[in-house]
Amino acid sequence: MCRTLYRHLFRFWRHALAHVPKWLKTGVLLGVLLTATLPLEAQRTLRSTQRTFEPRILGGLQLMGQWPNLVGSAGRASGFPFLGLGFDVGGSLTYRDRLGLAVQGSALGQGFILCSNGDCLDIYHLMKRLEARASWTLYSIDLDGNFLRVGLGWGLSVQNSYESESEQGRSVFRFSEPTQTRPYLVPEIGVVSPAGRQRTEFALRYVMHLDRTVAWTMVANNPAGNATFTATNDHVAFTVRWYFGFKKKPQPVLPQLRLDQSARTVEQLDTLTTKRDRLVLWLSDNAEYDGDTLSVLLNSHPVLVAHELTKTPHKVVLYLDRRVNTLTVLAHNEGRVPPNTALCTVRTGHGRKTLMLRSGLKSSQAVTILRESGLWP
C-alpha cells in the first residue's frame, strides 16, 4: 500500500511540475528562501517605507483536494481525492495594509484516484483560472505582529474539451471533459506576516462553482460491472502566497539630533490608545508665531528634528512597531514667549484628539501610545 502511494505521489509531482514554466518554479523557490531568511526585525524596519497604497507582485502555491462523485456502478467501485497542486501569479494593491484587492491567474491540476472492481487509475484534471479577490486584515494574533485576514474572491474556471482512454487491469477507463467557463466564489481565512514591503500569507479557502455542471466524467468498463464518476471541481485548498513590494524612493535623512537630554525632566502628558499601526500627527504653533523650534522622538528615535513651528500644520507620520510606544517632544528654544508650545492633532481611530505640548530647556513632555488588538491592526 505504501509503495503504491509513493508511486502515485511521484507520478503526480512529475506530471504537475512538467507543466509549470521554469520562471514560475524559480519565483516560488525564491519566495520560500526570502520568507525563511528575512528576519522579523528587518520586516519591521520595512514599515518606515510603507505607502498608503502599496502595490505588490504575488506568487502562490495551492494544495487542494476534492472527493469525486460515484453516480452509478455495478460491482465494486470507489473514488478518492488525491493531492492537487496549483500555481498563482498576479498583483495586489492594499490600502494601509488593511483593505486589499488582488487579481491573479492560476494553473491547477486536481488529482483523483478512481477504482472499479479492483482496478485503480489516478488522473489529474488540468484547468486555468482568473480570479479577483478582496481582503480585509483584522486584528493581530500574536506578539510577532502576524495578523488575521479574511477574503472573498470571484473568478472563472476555464477548461478545454478533452477525451482519453486508458486500460488498467481488466478495466477500460474513458475520460471526457467539455469546453466550458464557469464562475465561482471562494471565501478564505488566513494569517499574514507583519506589515512591510514583502509579506507572506497562509490561507484556507473553499472554491464553490456557481454553475453546477460537472467538470468531467469518467466511465470505467469492467466485465464485473461498470462505474461512472464525475466531479464539479469544488474543493478545499491550503494556499501560501508571497507578496513582493516595490522599493520606495528613499526618505530624506534627518539631521543629527544635537541636544543634551540628560539634564531634562520628562513629564507624562497623556496616554492614547489605537488599533492602528500608523498614526499621523499635525503640529503647529499654538499662538502667534514666535520662532518655537522642537524635535520629536518616537521610542527614542528621531522622527522630526529641529523643526520651526508655524501656523501651517506640519505632518509627521509615526509607525508603531511596539505595543507600548513613547512620543517625546524636545524644545530647542522657548521662542519669544516661553515655554515652547505646540498644538498637536491626531486621529487614533477613537476620534480626533488635540494635545497641547509644552516643553522648555529643562523639561520635556511625553505621550504614551498603546497599540491594541481589534478590527484594525
VEXNUKOL-793622 format. One record per residue (C-alpha): chain; residue in one letter; x, y, z. Coordinates in pm, 1 decimal, padded with zeros to 6 digits. Layout:
PT:ch:aa:x:y:z
PT:A:A:X:Y:Z
...
***
This chain:
PT:ch:aa:x:y:z
PT:A:M:00000.0:00000.0:00000.0
PT:A:C:00278.8:00244.8:00093.6
PT:A:R:00472.3:00166.2:-00224.3
PT:A:T:00159.8:00232.7:-00431.7
PT:A:L:00102.5:00566.5:-00254.9
PT:A:Y:00464.5:00674.0:-00304.6
PT:A:R:00441.9:00577.5:-00671.5
PT:A:H:00128.3:00790.0:-00713.5
PT:A:L:00290.1:01084.2:-00536.6
PT:A:F:00599.5:01063.0:-00754.4
PT:A:R:00393.2:01041.8:-01073.0
PT:A:F:00179.9:01338.8:-00963.5
PT:A:W:00468.8:01570.2:-00888.4
PT:A:R:00649.4:01475.8:-01208.9
PT:A:H:00334.3:01528.8:-01412.3
PT:A:A:00243.3:01858.5:-01242.7
PT:A:L:00589.5:02013.5:-01248.0
PT:A:A:00631.5:01927.2:-01617.1
PT:A:H:00354.4:02179.7:-01694.4
PT:A:V:00496.2:02460.9:-01480.1
PT:A:P:00717.8:02723.3:-01652.0
PT:A:K:01075.3:02741.1:-01526.6
PT:A:W:01040.1:03110.4:-01434.2
PT:A:L:00744.2:03030.0:-01207.2
PT:A:K:00932.5:02746.6:-01035.4
PT:A:T:01224.6:02983.1:-00976.6
PT:A:G:00993.7:03255.0:-00838.3
PT:A:V:00830.2:03018.5:-00589.1
PT:A:L:01170.4:02891.5:-00473.8
PT:A:L:01299.8:03246.5:-00425.3
PT:A:G:00984.7:03332.0:-00230.9
PT:A:V:01037.5:03040.0:00007.1
PT:A:L:01401.5:03136.9:00059.7
PT:A:L:01310.3:03503.2:00115.9
PT:A:T:01046.6:03409.5:00373.6
PT:A:A:01287.1:03183.9:00558.9
PT:A:T:01578.8:03426.6:00561.4
PT:A:L:01411.3:03765.2:00619.0
PT:A:P:01444.0:03839.8:00994.1
PT:A:L:01144.9:03971.9:01181.5
PT:A:E:01334.5:04288.3:01273.7
PT:A:A:01405.9:04351.5:00905.4
PT:A:Q:01037.8:04314.9:00825.0
PT:A:R:00953.1:04572.1:01090.8
PT:A:T:01214.3:04810.2:00951.8
PT:A:L:01031.1:04800.0:00619.8
PT:A:R:00733.6:04972.5:00782.9
PT:A:S:00912.8:05304.3:00751.1
PT:A:T:00882.8:05276.0:00370.8
PT:A:Q:00516.6:05173.6:00374.8
PT:A:R:00292.1:05358.3:00132.9
PT:A:T:-00072.0:05445.1:00187.2
PT:A:F:-00146.4:05242.2:-00126.5
PT:A:E:00103.0:04957.2:-00156.8
PT:A:P:00128.6:04767.2:-00489.3
PT:A:R:00286.2:04421.9:-00487.6
PT:A:I:00351.1:04129.4:-00718.3
PT:A:L:00223.8:03798.6:-00581.4
PT:A:G:00310.8:03435.1:-00637.2
PT:A:G:00130.5:03146.2:-00474.7
PT:A:L:00121.9:02772.1:-00425.6
PT:A:Q:-00200.5:02577.5:-00362.1
PT:A:L:-00253.0:02228.7:-00223.7
PT:A:M:-00608.1:02107.4:-00281.1
PT:A:G:-00836.9:01808.0:-00269.0
PT:A:Q:-01188.4:01708.3:-00375.9
PT:A:W:-01385.9:01387.4:-00330.7
PT:A:P:-01513.9:01253.1:-00667.1
PT:A:N:-01880.1:01158.2:-00709.1
PT:A:L:-01976.5:00798.6:-00785.1
PT:A:V:-02301.9:00845.3:-00977.2
PT:A:G:-02358.5:00487.3:-01087.6
PT:A:S:-02191.9:00147.5:-01052.5
PT:A:A:-02239.4:-00224.9:-01093.3
PT:A:G:-01995.6:-00417.0:-00879.1
PT:A:R:-01732.9:-00267.8:-00653.2
PT:A:A:-01633.9:00091.5:-00722.3
PT:A:S:-01492.3:00382.5:-00521.3
PT:A:G:-01319.1:00713.3:-00572.0
PT:A:F:-01072.6:00905.9:-00357.3
PT:A:P:-00919.6:01254.1:-00363.4
PT:A:F:-00552.9:01280.5:-00449.4
PT:A:L:-00321.8:01571.3:-00386.0
PT:A:G:-00387.2:01860.0:-00625.0
PT:A:L:-00141.0:02136.2:-00698.0
PT:A:G:-00184.9:02490.6:-00825.5
PT:A:F:00039.9:02785.2:-00904.6
PT:A:D:-00071.2:03150.2:-00883.6
PT:A:V:00077.4:03469.0:-01023.0
PT:A:G:-00070.1:03818.5:-01017.4
PT:A:G:-00069.2:04150.2:-00838.3
PT:A:S:-00226.4:04316.3:-00535.5
PT:A:L:-00299.4:04665.4:-00406.5
PT:A:T:-00355.3:04733.5:-00035.7
PT:A:Y:-00472.4:05042.9:00146.5
PT:A:R:-00256.4:05092.4:00455.2
PT:A:D:-00200.5:04714.3:00450.9
PT:A:R:-00559.0:04661.7:00571.5
PT:A:L:-00800.3:04662.1:00279.9
PT:A:G:-00669.4:04474.9:-00020.9
PT:A:L:-00758.6:04387.1:-00377.9
PT:A:A:-00576.3:04117.7:-00574.4
PT:A:V:-00602.7:03984.8:-00929.0
PT:A:Q:-00435.1:03657.1:-01018.0
PT:A:G:-00416.4:03384.3:-01279.7
PT:A:S:-00376.0:03020.4:-01180.1
PT:A:A:-00279.2:02690.6:-01340.8
PT:A:L:-00408.1:02392.8:-01144.6
PT:A:G:-00409.4:02016.2:-01153.5
PT:A:Q:-00675.1:01835.9:-00946.6
PT:A:G:-00587.3:01477.7:-00852.8
PT:A:F:-00819.1:01177.6:-00816.1
PT:A:I:-00787.0:00800.6:-00768.4
PT:A:L:-01072.3:00601.3:-00924.5
PT:A:C:-01120.8:00228.6:-00861.0
PT:A:S:-01355.3:-00018.5:-01029.6
PT:A:N:-01363.5:-00386.3:-00933.4
PT:A:G:-01007.0:-00388.9:-00805.8
PT:A:D:-00853.6:-00179.7:-01089.5
PT:A:C:-00741.5:00173.9:-00994.9
PT:A:L:-00638.1:00470.8:-01208.0
PT:A:D:-00502.7:00808.4:-01098.8
PT:A:I:-00600.0:01111.4:-01306.3
PT:A:Y:-00512.9:01480.0:-01297.8
PT:A:H:-00766.1:01727.8:-01426.7
PT:A:L:-00590.9:02040.7:-01555.1
PT:A:M:-00760.6:02379.9:-01564.6
PT:A:K:-00690.7:02753.0:-01567.0
PT:A:R:-00845.6:03023.3:-01351.7
PT:A:L:-00872.2:03401.1:-01342.7
PT:A:E:-00966.1:03546.8:-01003.0
PT:A:A:-01026.1:03882.5:-00834.7
PT:A:R:-01020.5:03886.4:-00454.8
PT:A:A:-01096.8:04143.9:-00185.0
PT:A:S:-00942.7:04102.6:00160.6
PT:A:W:-00964.9:04263.9:00499.9
PT:A:T:-00685.1:04243.7:00756.5
PT:A:L:-00831.3:04211.5:01105.5
PT:A:Y:-00653.9:04204.1:01441.0
PT:A:S:-00304.7:04095.9:01543.1
PT:A:I:-00296.1:03737.1:01671.2
PT:A:D:00045.4:03727.3:01840.0
PT:A:L:00330.4:03941.8:01969.3
PT:A:D:00531.0:03893.6:01648.0
PT:A:G:00283.7:04108.9:01456.2
PT:A:N:00109.5:03840.9:01247.0
PT:A:F:-00246.9:03933.3:01150.1
PT:A:L:-00570.3:03750.7:01081.3
PT:A:R:-00705.5:03813.0:00730.3
PT:A:V:-01036.8:03722.0:00565.5
PT:A:G:-01115.1:03743.6:00196.5
PT:A:L:-01376.0:03674.6:-00069.1
PT:A:G:-01289.9:03605.3:-00430.9
PT:A:W:-01480.6:03571.5:-00756.6
PT:A:G:-01338.0:03406.3:-01061.7
PT:A:L:-01373.6:03195.6:-01372.6
PT:A:S:-01261.7:02835.3:-01425.3
PT:A:V:-01164.7:02764.1:-01784.2
PT:A:Q:-01117.5:02419.6:-01939.1
PT:A:N:-01091.5:02280.5:-02291.6
PT:A:S:-01255.8:01977.4:-02444.3
PT:A:Y:-01051.5:01660.8:-02395.3
PT:A:E:-01106.3:01285.0:-02421.1
PT:A:S:-00881.7:00991.2:-02337.4
PT:A:E:-00894.9:00615.9:-02285.8
PT:A:S:-00675.2:00408.9:-02051.8
PT:A:E:-00657.3:00038.9:-01971.2
PT:A:Q:-00584.5:-00069.7:-01616.2
PT:A:G:-00605.3:-00443.0:-01541.5
PT:A:R:-00935.4:-00568.0:-01678.0
PT:A:S:-01094.2:-00222.3:-01680.3
PT:A:V:-01109.3:00037.4:-01954.1
PT:A:F:-01137.1:00395.7:-01824.7
PT:A:R:-01285.4:00654.5:-02064.2
PT:A:F:-01236.9:01016.0:-01960.8
PT:A:S:-01413.6:01316.7:-02112.7
PT:A:E:-01446.2:01684.8:-02029.3
PT:A:P:-01636.0:01956.8:-02220.2
PT:A:T:-01517.5:02304.1:-02314.7
PT:A:Q:-01667.2:02538.3:-02057.5
PT:A:T:-01613.2:02851.3:-01849.8
PT:A:R:-01776.0:02850.9:-01506.5
PT:A:P:-01791.8:03128.9:-01244.0
PT:A:Y:-01709.2:03054.3:-00881.0
PT:A:L:-01697.1:03214.2:-00535.4
PT:A:V:-01416.4:03147.3:-00290.0
PT:A:P:-01424.3:03260.9:00076.1
PT:A:E:-01098.5:03227.1:00266.7
PT:A:I:-00938.6:03290.8:00604.7
PT:A:G:-00568.6:03309.9:00678.6
PT:A:V:-00271.5:03460.0:00856.0
PT:A:V:-00044.0:03724.9:00704.8
PT:A:S:00301.3:03827.9:00825.2
PT:A:P:00384.9:04173.6:00971.0
PT:A:A:00342.9:04481.5:00752.1
PT:A:G:00625.6:04555.1:00514.8
PT:A:R:00718.4:04560.5:00150.7
PT:A:Q:00745.0:04179.5:00145.3
PT:A:R:00473.9:03970.6:00312.1
PT:A:T:00380.8:03603.7:00340.7
PT:A:E:00026.9:03468.1:00373.9
PT:A:F:-00112.1:03125.9:00468.8
PT:A:A:-00480.8:03074.1:00394.5
PT:A:L:-00753.5:02809.1:00392.1
PT:A:R:-01012.4:02850.8:00115.1
PT:A:Y:-01314.2:02677.7:-00034.5
PT:A:V:-01391.5:02707.0:-00406.7
PT:A:M:-01761.8:02675.3:-00493.2
PT:A:H:-01873.9:02692.0:-00857.5
PT:A:L:-02199.4:02873.5:-00922.1
PT:A:D:-02257.6:02666.3:-01236.0
PT:A:R:-02320.7:02313.3:-01108.3
PT:A:T:-02237.1:02147.1:-01439.8
PT:A:V:-01987.7:01862.3:-01392.9
PT:A:A:-01631.0:01939.3:-01494.5
PT:A:W:-01552.0:01590.0:-01620.3
PT:A:T:-01689.6:01235.6:-01647.2
PT:A:M:-01504.3:00905.2:-01618.6
PT:A:V:-01668.1:00577.2:-01724.3
PT:A:A:-01496.8:00253.7:-01615.0
PT:A:N:-01595.7:-00058.0:-01811.8
PT:A:N:-01519.2:-00393.1:-01648.7
PT:A:P:-01653.6:-00743.9:-01710.8
PT:A:A:-01769.9:-00747.6:-01348.7
PT:A:G:-01959.7:-00418.6:-01387.3
PT:A:N:-01936.5:-00055.8:-01496.1
PT:A:A:-01890.2:00258.8:-01289.5
PT:A:T:-01936.0:00628.0:-01364.6
PT:A:F:-01752.6:00906.4:-01180.8
PT:A:T:-01794.7:01285.6:-01202.1
PT:A:A:-01666.0:01597.7:-01024.5
PT:A:T:-01757.2:01965.8:-01012.9
PT:A:N:-01406.8:02072.4:-00903.0
PT:A:D:-01544.2:02236.0:-00587.3
PT:A:H:-01263.6:02184.5:-00340.0
PT:A:V:-01086.8:02286.3:-00020.0
PT:A:A:-00739.0:02431.6:-00067.0
PT:A:F:-00449.1:02537.4:00151.4
PT:A:T:-00251.2:02816.2:-00011.9
PT:A:V:00074.1:03000.6:00052.5
PT:A:R:00129.8:03338.5:-00111.2
PT:A:W:00436.8:03555.5:-00129.6
PT:A:Y:00396.3:03930.5:-00190.1
PT:A:F:00686.8:04130.7:-00331.7
PT:A:G:00665.1:04509.1:-00299.9
PT:A:F:00846.9:04782.4:-00488.8
PT:A:K:01126.1:04983.7:-00334.8
PT:A:K:01012.5:05329.1:-00235.0
PT:A:K:01210.7:05643.2:-00301.1
PT:A:P:01442.6:05691.2:-00000.2
PT:A:Q:01321.1:05939.6:00256.6
PT:A:P:01538.6:06243.7:00330.0
PT:A:V:01794.0:06171.0:00601.5
PT:A:L:01717.3:06359.6:00920.6
PT:A:P:01993.7:06579.3:01056.7
PT:A:Q:02165.4:06453.5:01368.2
PT:A:L:01992.9:06547.3:01692.3
PT:A:R:02233.7:06757.0:01899.5
PT:A:L:02058.2:06808.2:02229.1
PT:A:D:02171.3:06707.8:02575.8
PT:A:Q:01873.6:06526.4:02726.3
PT:A:S:02039.6:06404.1:03044.0
PT:A:A:01955.2:06716.9:03248.5
PT:A:R:01592.9:06734.4:03134.6
PT:A:T:01299.1:06601.6:03328.8
PT:A:V:01022.7:06424.2:03137.8
PT:A:E:00659.0:06483.6:03228.7
PT:A:Q:00390.7:06232.9:03124.7
PT:A:L:00121.4:06434.7:02946.1
PT:A:D:-00133.0:06178.6:02826.2
PT:A:T:-00194.1:05819.3:02714.8
PT:A:L:-00352.8:05739.6:02379.7
PT:A:T:-00489.6:05405.3:02258.0
PT:A:T:-00521.0:05299.7:01895.2
PT:A:K:-00580.6:04989.3:01686.0
PT:A:R:-00368.2:05127.8:01404.3
PT:A:D:-00002.0:05067.4:01328.7
PT:A:R:00034.3:05404.1:01156.9
PT:A:L:-00058.3:05743.8:01301.1
PT:A:V:-00032.2:06092.6:01154.9
PT:A:L:00037.7:06396.5:01373.2
PT:A:W:-00019.8:06756.0:01270.0
PT:A:L:00198.9:07007.3:01456.8
PT:A:S:00158.3:07385.6:01450.3
PT:A:D:00231.7:07690.5:01664.4
PT:A:N:-00036.3:07734.2:01927.6
PT:A:A:-00045.8:08113.5:01943.7
PT:A:E:00136.7:08378.1:01746.0
PT:A:Y:00446.2:08280.3:01552.9
PT:A:D:00742.2:08331.8:01786.4
PT:A:G:01014.2:08101.1:01649.3
PT:A:D:00947.7:07789.9:01860.8
PT:A:T:01172.5:07506.3:01739.4
PT:A:L:01141.3:07144.1:01851.4
PT:A:S:01229.7:06781.6:01781.6
PT:A:V:01006.6:06475.7:01816.2
PT:A:L:01124.4:06128.0:01921.3
PT:A:L:00933.6:05800.3:01889.5
PT:A:N:01074.9:05530.4:02115.8
PT:A:S:01397.9:05736.7:02143.2
PT:A:H:01438.2:05757.7:01761.9
PT:A:P:01404.0:06099.8:01593.5
PT:A:V:01111.1:06139.6:01355.4
PT:A:L:01135.0:06518.8:01334.8
PT:A:V:01448.3:06722.9:01403.2
PT:A:A:01482.0:07099.1:01465.3
PT:A:H:01150.4:07193.8:01310.7
PT:A:E:01036.2:07554.6:01345.8
PT:A:L:00664.6:07574.3:01419.7
PT:A:T:00440.0:07796.3:01210.0
PT:A:K:00066.4:07848.1:01175.6
PT:A:T:00063.1:07592.5:00891.0
PT:A:P:00030.8:07239.7:01038.5
PT:A:H:00326.8:07010.9:00968.1
PT:A:K:00263.5:06640.1:00901.6
PT:A:V:00457.1:06374.9:01097.2
PT:A:V:00399.3:06002.6:01027.0
PT:A:L:00450.2:05754.0:01309.8
PT:A:Y:00492.1:05377.2:01253.3
PT:A:L:00406.4:05189.0:01572.4
PT:A:D:00617.2:04872.9:01588.5
PT:A:R:00554.4:04807.3:01956.5
PT:A:R:00259.7:04754.1:02186.3
PT:A:V:00372.0:05044.9:02408.0
PT:A:N:00518.2:05346.8:02229.4
PT:A:T:00656.1:05669.9:02377.0
PT:A:L:00639.2:06001.2:02194.1
PT:A:T:00872.2:06266.3:02339.8
PT:A:V:00889.4:06638.0:02248.9
PT:A:L:01220.0:06822.7:02298.0
PT:A:A:01249.9:07202.7:02279.7
PT:A:H:01547.8:07363.3:02107.8
PT:A:N:01442.7:07705.5:02232.5
PT:A:E:01148.5:07874.2:02403.9
PT:A:G:01077.2:08133.3:02136.0
PT:A:R:00999.8:08490.1:02225.8
PT:A:V:00719.1:08377.4:02460.9
PT:A:P:00816.3:08084.6:02690.4
PT:A:P:00754.4:07797.9:02706.1
PT:A:N:00786.2:07621.5:02370.7
PT:A:T:00423.2:07536.2:02286.0
PT:A:A:00295.3:07316.8:02002.4
PT:A:L:-00060.9:07231.4:01906.0
PT:A:C:-00079.7:06859.9:01814.8
PT:A:T:-00376.9:06698.5:01639.5
PT:A:V:-00402.6:06321.7:01585.7
PT:A:R:-00670.5:06073.1:01483.0
PT:A:T:-00635.5:05745.0:01672.7
PT:A:G:-00941.6:05565.6:01538.1
PT:A:H:-01136.3:05665.1:01851.2
PT:A:G:-01195.1:06016.9:01723.5
PT:A:R:-00986.1:06328.8:01691.1
PT:A:K:-00751.7:06412.7:01978.4
PT:A:T:-00593.7:06754.1:02038.2
PT:A:L:-00292.3:06789.8:02266.6
PT:A:M:-00106.9:07097.9:02388.9
PT:A:L:00263.9:07006.9:02403.5
PT:A:R:00469.1:07233.9:02630.0
PT:A:S:00843.0:07194.2:02675.1
PT:A:G:01138.4:07401.3:02786.9
PT:A:L:01514.6:07379.2:02806.0
PT:A:K:01499.3:07189.1:03135.1
PT:A:S:01184.1:06982.4:03088.5
PT:A:S:01007.6:06781.3:02816.8
PT:A:Q:00669.3:06618.2:02775.5
PT:A:A:00591.1:06262.2:02667.2
PT:A:V:00281.0:06087.4:02536.6
PT:A:T:00234.1:05710.8:02566.1
PT:A:I:00065.8:05542.5:02268.9
PT:A:L:-00079.9:05198.1:02336.8
PT:A:R:-00139.0:04981.4:02030.6
PT:A:E:-00420.9:04738.7:02099.9
PT:A:S:-00579.4:04449.9:01911.5
PT:A:G:-00911.3:04491.6:01737.2
PT:A:L:-01072.0:04502.6:01397.3
PT:A:W:-00786.3:04714.4:01269.2
PT:A:P:-00420.2:04616.5:01311.1
***
